[in-house]
Amino acid sequence: MSPVARPDFSLNAVRRSRELAELAAGGTVDVLVVGLGVTGAGTALDAASRGLSVAAIDAHDLAFGTSRWSSKLVHGGLRYLASGQLGIAHESAVERGVLMERTAPHLVRAQPFVMPLTALTSRRNAALAEAGLRAGDLLRAVAGTGRGTLPRPRRLSAVETLRAAPGLRGHGLRGGLCSWDGRLVDDARLVTAIARTAAGQGARVLTRTRALSVTGTGALVRDELTGREIRIRARMVINATGVWAGGLVEDIRLRPSRGTHLVLRAESLAGLHTGLHIPIPGETSRFVLVVPQDDGRVYVGLTDEPVDGPVPDVPEVPESDIGFLLDILGTVLDTPVRRRDVVGAFAGLRPLLDTSHGTAAGSRTSDLSRRHAVVTSREGVVTVVGGKLTTYRRMAQDAVDAALAARQLSAPPGRGTARLPLVGAASRATLATLSAPRRLVERYGTEATAIHALGEREPDLRAPVADGLDITRAELLWGVRHEGALDASDLLDRRTRVGLVPADRAAALDAAHEALAATARSAAGK
């Protein structure tokens, strides 16, 4: 009996070149996925897990677009519950539990949040918020997520609230509401894990491969590294390009919404470790989120502003958004955060499907549904848009189902992505026993031991990429060898998030170039 081949989760330049050459040589794949954000990577994984042959391409890199600009949260659907969208709320709660307990416990953990009750929050609104949190906890239970994963919400006294968040203004503080939600260590790392898991299932995952045109039976693509054009033939084509979806398929009408976040140092917020929900004055169900990170940064967001005109590759952050977020922060802090304290900022564009032909032009994008949509064009191209990062797996499943139906094809049942652990995943008990630094375990899961071993063999790789940063040179080398990083921006802006602070990025640039050069020398010597 021949041995069973071990899954190959590694993505790198050598594998990319080989698989592009295989596609150029002819043949037909079952599914071509265009776009490698969280939805596209999830779609590739769903299709591959069913035994379908898959090619998944992106003009840039894994998580290049909206998927790296999120709040880094895995939401339980509380906002949808408040607006009566019970189906979306339940779906979000179920998918949060899937990520936290089965597929990615190494990347998603429970985050406490405090909503301070100040003079700007009426007692009526406070009572509504508390009722909403308790309804959200009931939704957690209905979704099957354990109490050990997400503790119950509770009311805090003023003293308890200040103990949880020392930077809050004590004057006029009546107390707070404590709740829990899921927090990603990093959204781009989630996309990388999904894409690598798809590769382990046999999918060809190809970055720097631009779709020039698509039809229901394939696409003309260009290798952005060489300029060579090839035609990929496919039985099914799925457009998962998010806010760029309308550029590939006609009749897809989107109303993008910009969500902006600030990046602060924790010391600007008195060393905050607990998240904050800050009510926006005059709004009943909108909040500014303050989300502390394990690396000493804090993200503050988010805005919800309509965006008109061409969609940029990397959205710019307007000063008006920064001012708005700082103003909301100032409503609850004892010492206001100044503009000079903002060390970085980022904005993402939500791909909201516009179905409001009769809606007034001035209507807000915050009023549009976040429910995802799957649309099949006249040529048979399936487009999936909308939705949330939390529900990527259901979006992917619906897209593959629609593609199979459009072509009247069937697929053998897969293992089911709800129970398919992503690369690096293990139970929390197993993760706690790994012989590697906790910071590595929380970013790489079971692969942390292999990255730690690189530093053990080569002590220079234990060094940080720059003074004041925790990221090591071993992590950069791992990103090139196993995570598909092809250049310095892949390493600094997506495999690690050093680039969220421009000054940190500049300091780490030499280390990124050295990791790329070392891998190139190693490949040339073989």
Salt bridges, closest charged atoms under 4 A:
ASP8 OD2 - ARG15 NH1 3.72
GLU19 OE2 - ARG15 NE 2.97
GLU22 OE2 - ARG18 NE 3.93
GLU22 OE1 - ARG204 NH2 3.15
ASP30 OD1 - ARG235 NH1 2.74
ASP46 OD1 - ARG50 NE 2.77
ASP61 OD2 - ARG494 NE 2.54
ASP61 OD1 - ARG495 NH2 2.82
GLU91 OE2 - HIS372 ND1 3.97
GLU91 OE1 - ARG394 NH1 3.62
GLU95 OE2 - ARG393 NH2 2.85
GLU130 OE2 - ARG134 NH2 3.16
GLU130 OE1 - ARG155 NH2 2.94
ASP137 OD1 - ARG140 NE 2.88
ASP137 OD1 - ARG147 NH1 2.84
GLU160 OE2 - ARG154 NH1 3.68
ASP181 OD2 - HIS75 ND1 3.41
ASP181 OD1 - ARG96 NH1 2.93
ASP186 OD2 - ARG443 NH2 3.75
ASP186 OD1 - ARG497 NH1 2.68
ASP187 OD2 - LYS72 NZ 3.17
ASP187 OD1 - ARG497 NH1 2.70
ASP223 OD1 - ARG16 NH2 2.59
GLU224 OE2 - ARG210 NE 2.93
GLU224 OE1 - ARG222 NE 2.64
ASP251 OD2 - ARG378 NH1 3.23
GLU283 OE2 - ARG286 NH1 3.69
GLU283 OE2 - ARG364 NH1 3.12
ASP294 OD2 - ARG109 NH1 3.74
ASP294 OD1 - ARG183 NH2 3.17
ASP295 OD2 - ARG297 NE 3.89
ASP304 OD1 - ARG350 NH1 3.45
ASP304 OD2 - ARG370 NH2 2.75
ASP313 OD2 - HIS60 NE2 3.54
GLU319 OE2 - ARG339 NH2 2.76
ASP321 OD2 - ARG258 NE 2.79
ASP354 OD2 - ARG253 NH2 3.62
ASP367 OD1 - ARG364 NH2 3.62
ASP398 OD2 - HIS372 NE2 2.80
ASP401 OD1 - ARG50 NH1 2.89
GLU447 OE1 - ARG196 NH1 2.83
GLU456 OE2 - HIS452 NE2 3.56
GLU456 OE2 - ARG462 NH1 3.95
GLU475 OE2 - ARG439 NH2 2.25
GLU483 OE2 - ARG189 NH2 2.44
ASP487 OD2 - ARG208 NH2 2.75
ASP490 OD1 - ARG208 NH2 2.98
ASP490 OD1 - ARG494 NH2 2.85
ASP493 OD1 - ARG505 NE 2.91
ASP504 OD1 - ARG265 NH2 3.45
ASP504 OD2 - ARG297 NH2 3.31
GLU514 OE1 - ARG473 NH1 2.50
